[in-house]
Amino acid sequence: MAYPLVECIPNYSEGRRPEVVEQIKIAITSVSGVELLDQHSDPDHNRTVLTILGAPQAVKEAVFRSIRKAAELIDMDQQQGEHPRLGATDVVPFVPIRDMNMADCIALAQELGKKVGEELAIPVYLYEAAAARSERVNLEDVRRGQYELLKEEIESNPARQPDFGPAKLSKAGATIIGAREPLIAYNIYLNSEDVSIAKKIAKTVRFSSGGLRYVKAMGVLVEGRAQVSMNLTNFRKTPIALVFETVQREAQRYGTGIHHSELVGLIPQEALVDAAVWYTQMDQFEPDQILENRLQGSGEAKQPASQFPFLDGLASAAPTPGGGSAAAFTAAEAAALTAMVARLTIGKKKYAEVEAHMQQLAEQADQLRARLTAAIAEDSLAFEAVMQAYRMPKVDDAQARQRESAIHAATLEAARVPLKTAEMALDVMRLTEQAAAQGNNNAITDAWSAAVLSHAAISCAGANVRINLSALSGIKEVEGIQTDLVKIERNAAQLLADIRVNIKNRAGIELL
């Protein structure tokens, strides 16, 4: 089963103090289900770019923790560097990778922006695809004047009002959060220390000055060399080879050449293949001529365990993912099966009367599957928050009270998350009941499988709710959660019985 994956490339205004960058990285990797793929730190830019990948909710939490840590450690009143910036965590773009679309990334950016604004009191501006205002689509427009000008204008200029958070800057500055397609951050160093040449070349190649479409560029001095620093926002329409050749031609005009180039972060393989094909003039090239591509297609290079990363993690000695995540996984399977039964009904003449209903049912099942898939990571995050609360210091009475309060709040949330999973699993069962009663009779045992899986998910989630509630005392919400859970379980038992009867009547088989 494939899981949604999102890439995030947060940029931090720190590239000179490795110990600060390390603490930000620790904040990110403290979240289960997130992989730190790459780091690029530049002391002249005074900037670090990290590339992370993982489940959407896990990535959102990891980035939030890193923004909080950066705000603690980076003072924008003191920060200086070549790169434009607004805040300690300057820009946070989300990029869809697998089973994600741009709308999903926009929602993720909005959720993170709201959380950062409300909980950290950091002003947040949405940009690119997530922009709430047309004048904030381009990053350079949002960042115009940098931290210093924003500090002057944010409280008095309506145009600088943030999308989330207070209209006031602390020493952490502001954070720009958005959603975009894959971008290549690409720098070319010249055989010159004359930064004015780099600035002239940047003006020639960047689109806003009449240059190449999908290229943003600026000239800076890095490590004693003039550098043309660029973002390529659509490498398919403006390939990297064309950008390189244009910079090289312009450098020659000014009596210099290219010393070397570099990537900041990661690059799609397709972009490098396109460059190789362009330079070697292999006009008849096809992607399946690449050996590794052919091996992947043949199955020779496949590793069975890596095809199921969630199950690998579930089987490990790590405490997360655990039973609550397994409940969400199981309910997501039930939703997928329910959608399958509906789709096997659509288009069949025998079931023409229910086709419209089955189309709607399939869509609802897909929506539940997406939400349940997200809940897999949410349950792990909730458990990790409980563990963090228990690790809080308790040296004096004040700390002990703060720790106790944090433990209660985190444990209560750890009960609410599987309760939500149980509620969604019950919704899946309601859809499954309709699929079993009206769907394609040839897939009726698939409907039963969905019913049993969703019922098992409710039982599993309920156990996780109860174990967390057992650790709470004197919390008024406990009774309400218990009442809701009992109601869900009773409804689920009745639904399972009804589905069993439907299947017996339609297929003539007895089911345990």
N, C-alpha and C positions, 0 to 999 in steps of 0.2 A: 504493500500500500504506500503510495507516495504522499508526502506531507507538504503543505505549503511552506515555501522558503522565501525569505526576504533578505536582501542585502542592505546594509546600512553603512555609510561611510562618514562618520562624524569627524569634524575638523576641530581641533583644540588649539588655542592660542598659546602654545608652549612647545618649544623645540630645543630648549637649551638646558633644561634641568631633567635629566633622565629619571631621577627619583620621583618627580611629579608625574611624569608620563607613566611610570610603572604603577603608581597608585591608581591612576585612571584605568589602566589595563586590568588591574586586580578587581576593580569595581565591576568591570564588564564580565570578566570570566567567573565572577562569583555566582552568576546565573546559569543554571543547568540548561543545556540545549542550545547554547550559543557558542560559536566557534570564531576565534580571532584569526582571521586569514592573513592579515598583512599590517605592517606598521611602516610609516615613512615619516621621519622627523628631520626637520631642516632648521639649523640654528640661525641662518640668515633670515629666513622667512619667520622664524620663531613660531613654528607651527608643526603640529603632528596630525597626520591623517591615519586613522585606523579603519580597517575594513572588517566587518563582522557579518556573519551569516547564521541564520537559524529560524526557528518557528517565530511567527510574527509577534505574539505576545511576549515571548521570552526576549526577543531582540528589543522590543519596546522597553521592557523593564531594565535590561542591561544598559541601554543608552540613558535611561532616566538616572540610574545610579551613577553613571559616569558624569553626567551633567552636574549632579549634586556634588560629586567629589571635585570636579574641576572648579566649581564655584567656591569651594573651600580653599583651594590651593593657588588659584590664579587671580591676581589683583590687576584689573584692567587699567587702573590709574598708573601702574608702574610698567605695564607690558609695552614693549616696543618691538617692531619687526618690519620686514619688507612687505609682508602680505597684508592686504586690507582685512579688517576684522571689526566685529561689533561686540563680541563677548568672549568669555573664557571658553565656553563651547560655542564656536562661531556659527557653524552650519551643520545641519543634520539631514541628509537626504535619504529617503527610502527608495529602493529599487526592486521591482518585482522580479523574482527569479523562477519560481516553480509554483504552479497552481495558485498564482496571485495575479491580479490585474491592477491597473493603475488606480481604479476606484478603491481597491483594498488598501493600497499604499497611502492614498489620500486620507482615508479613514484613520489609518495608523498614525499619520502625521498630526491629524487633528486631536486624536486621543492623547498623544504624547505632549502636544503643545498645551492642551488644557491642564494636564497633570503638572507640567513644569511651571506654568503660570500660577496655578492655585497653590501647589505644595511648596514650591521653591521661591515664589515671588520674583521670578525672572521674567521680564517681558519677552514675548515670543511673537515672531513674525512668520507667517506662512508664505512660501514661495513656490515657483515653478507650477506643477500641476495642482498643488494644494492651495495655491494663492487664493485668498478671499477677495482680493482687489486686483484689477487688471494692472495697475501700476506697480504691483509687487511680484509679478511673474519672474522678472529678471533679477538674479541675485545681486548684480552690481547696482541696480536701482535701490534695492532695500539697504545695501551697505554703503550707499553714497555718504561721504563725509566721515565715515567710520565711527568708532566709539566716541571720539571727542565731540563731534558735531551732534550726534544723537543725544549725548548727555545734556547739551544745551537746549535741544529742541523738543525732547520727548514730552515734557510737561506742558509746553505752551503751543506747539504746532499740531493741529488736528491731523495733519497728514502723516505724522510720525506716531500716532496712537497704535499700540500693539494689538494684535489679534487676540492674545491671551495675556493675562498677568497685569501687573500694575504699570501705569504710565510714569514710571520712575526707575532710574537705574541705580543698582548697587554696584559694588566693585566687580561683580561678576558680569556686568554688562547685559547684553541681550543675546538671545539665541534665535537663529533662523532655521525653521524646520519645514521640510517639503517632501515632495515625491517627484521622481523623474525617471527617465529611461537611462540605461547604462551610459556612462560618460568616461572618456579617457582623459586623465590628467597627464599631460605630456610636456616636458621641459626640454628645450634645446639650448646648450651652452655654446657660446661663440669663442673664437680664438682672439678675444679682446676683453679688455677691462672697461671699455667705453660703454657705459650703460645707455647713453643716448642712442647708440646704434640699435641696441635691443629694443628700445622704445619705438624707434622708427619702423623697425621690422614688425613689431607687434601691431602698430597702427595699420600697416599694409595688409596683414593677414587676418585681422579680426573683422568679423562681419559688421559690427556697429560702425566701423570706419570705412565701409565699402569693400571689405576683403572677402575672404572665403566664408560661405554659408556654414553655419554650425561650428564656428570657431570663435572662442573668446581668448584674448591674449593681452599680456602686459609685459613690459621690459623691466627687469630688476637686476641688481648686482648680487651674486651668490658665490661665495668662496673665491672672491677676487675675479670672477668672470661675469661678463654680461650674459644674462639668461633671458630667453624668450619663454615665458611661462604661459601654458595654454590649457584650455579645456576644450575637448572635441566632443560636442554634444550629440552628434549623429555620425558615427564613423562609416556607416554604409553610404551616406550621401556625400560626405567629405572625408575620403579615406586618409589614413595617417601618412601614406606614401606621398600624396599630393601636398599635404602640409609640410612634410620634410623638404620636398623639392622646392617649394615656394620660399621657405626660410633660407635654404641654401643659396638660391638664386639671389635673393635680396641681400644676403650677407656678402656675396661677391661684389655687389654694386658698391658696397662701402669698404671694399678692400680687405675683407676678412673672410673667415670660413667657419665651419662647424667643428667644434672640438669633440663633443659627444652629446648624446641625448639620454633622457631617463624617463621612467614611468613613476608616477606617484600612485601607489595602490595597484590594483589589478586591471588587466585588459582582457576583453573577450578573445578567445583563440581565433575567431573568424577575422578579426582585424589584422592580426599578424599574418594569417594565411593570405588575406587579400593583398597585403604589402609584398609578400614573397612572390605571389603570382604576378603582380604588377611589374616588379623589377626584373623577373625572369622571363616576362612576356609569354607565359604559358596560357595562351588564349583558349585552349581547349580543356583546361583543367576542370575536374569535377571533385567535389569534396570526398567522395568515396574512394578516391585514389590515395588518400592518406591512410597509411597502414593501421594506425591506432583506431581510426574511425571504422575501418573494415573489421578489425578484431572485436570491437565493441558490438558491432552488428551481428557477428557470428556467434557471440556468447563465449568465445574463447577466453576473453579477458574479464569475464564477470566473476564477482566474488559473492557467493550466495548470502553470507552474513550481512554484508554491507547493503543488500537490497532492503533490509528491514531494520533500519537504525533504531527505531523505537523499541522493538523487541530485544535488540542487542542491549540497549540501555536498561530495559526492564530486567534482563537476566543478570546484570552486573551487580557488584556489591554496593553500589551507590544507593543511598536512601531514596533518591528520585531518579526517574519516575517510579511511582508506586501504585497502590491499589486504586487511588482516586483517578489517576491518569489512565489506568487500565480500564476503569469504568467508562470514561469518556471515549476511549478507543473502541471499546466494544459497542457502545451505543452508536458511534459513527459508522461502524460496520453494519449495524441494523438499519440505519438510515440509507446506506448505499444499497443494501438488498431491497429495501422497500422501493427505492427509485427504480431499480432494475425491473421489479415486477410490473411497475406502472408502465415503463417503457416497452416491455414485452407485450403489453396490452394495446398500446397505441398503434394505430395503423391496421389493426385486425378487424375485418368486416364483422366478425361475430360480436365484437365488443364496441361497435360504432357508437352506441348510445352512451357509453361511459368514457369515450375518448377525451372529451374536453376536461372531464373531471380528473382523469388519469394524468393529463398533461399538467394540470395544476398540482396534483399530488406529487408528481416527480419533482417539480420546482420546489415545493415545500420541503420535501425530503432532502434535496440538495442543500437548501439553506440550513437545515438542521445539521447536516453532516459537516458543513463548514464551521458552524458554531461549536459543535462538539470536538472537532479537530483542534480548534483554538483552545478549548478547555483542557486538552491534554497538557499543554504547557502551563496553563493557569493553575492547575492543581499542584504541579511541582513548585511553582513560584510561591504559592500560599504556604506550602510546607516549609520551604526554605526561609520564609519570613518568620515562622514560628521558631526555627532553629536560631536565627539571628537574634530574636528577642531573648531567648534563653542565654545567649552568649553576652548579653549586656552586663556591664559591671554592676556590683551591688556592695561597694565599699562602705557607703554610709546609708542612712535612712532615706535620704532624698533619692539616691540612685536606686535603692531597692524598690521604692514606690514606683519610680519611673519604669523600672524593669518589669514589675508586676503588671502595670498598666499595659505595657507593650505586649506582654505575653498574652494577656486576656484578649486584647484587640486582634492580635495575629491569629490566635486560636479560634476566635469567633469567625474570622474571615475564612480560616481553613475548614470550618464547618459549612459555611455558606456556599463555597465553591462546589463541593460535591452535591450539595442540595440542588444547586442550579443544574448540575449534570443530570441528576435524577428527574428533575422537571422536564428537561429536554428529551430524556429517554422516554418519558411518559408520552410526550408529544409524538415521538416516533411511533410508539405503540398504537396511538390513535390513527395514525396514517396507515400503519400495517393492518389494522383491523379492516379499513376500507379496501386495501389492496387484496386482502384475503377473501373479502366478501364479493368483490366486483372484478378483480383483476383476472388476467389470463390463467385459466385453470391448469395449464401446463407448468406454471411456475408457482403453484400453490404451496409446495413444500419450502420454496425460498421465502415465501411470506411467513411460514411457521418459523423458519430459522431466524428471520428478523425479529419476530415476536419473542422468541426465547432469548435471543441475545440482548434485546432491550430490557427484558425483565431481569436478566442476570446483571445488567449494568445498574439497574435501580437497586438491586440487593447489595451489590458491591459498593455503590456510592453511599447507600444508607449506612453501611457499616462504618465508612469513613466519617460520615456526619456524626454518628453516635460516639465514636472513640474520641473525637474532638470535643463534643459537648460534655463528655464525662470529666474533662479536665477543668470545666468552668463551674463556678459557683457564684451566686449573687448577681448573675447577669440576666436582665429582664428579657433579652431577646431569645434566651434558650428555649423557653416554653413554646414560643411561637414557631421556632424552627422544628422542634419535635412534633408539634401538631401538623405542620405542613408535610413533614416526612411521612408520618403515619397515613395521612390522606393520600399521598402519592402511592404508597405501597398498596393500600386497599384498592385504589383504582386500577393499579397495574395487575393485581391478582384477578380482578373481575374481567379486565380486558383479555388477559391470557386465556381465561376460561371461555370467553365469548369467541375468541379466534379459534380455539380448539373445536368448538361446536361448528363454526362455519366451515372449517376444513373437513370435518367428518361428514357434514351434509353435502358438500360439493364433490369431495374426492372419495368418500367412503372408507377412509382410513382412520384407525384409532391412534391417538398420539398421547404419550405420557406427559 
